[in-house]
Amino acid sequence: MMNFVVIGLVGAYGYGVWRFSRNFNRTNYQRTLPTKIVLALLWPVCYVVNASYRQNFNKALKGGD
């Protein structure tokens, strides 16, 4: 049972990284590769502690697929 939880959490994390990096151009952040990588990989922490990041993250998730 614990394996399913871990797989689910890793999947949700990976999905967040993928969606944020794919639609990064919709955010207000500087369009550099290091910025994109750091913000995409640290999205769970940034999302919890920073309201501005939450707004930009939600913009990226609502990007046109």
Secondary structure, 3 states (H helix, E strand, C coil): CHHHHHHHHHHHHHHHHHHHHHCHHHCCCCCCHHHHHHHHHCHHHHHHHCHHHHHHHHHHHCCCC
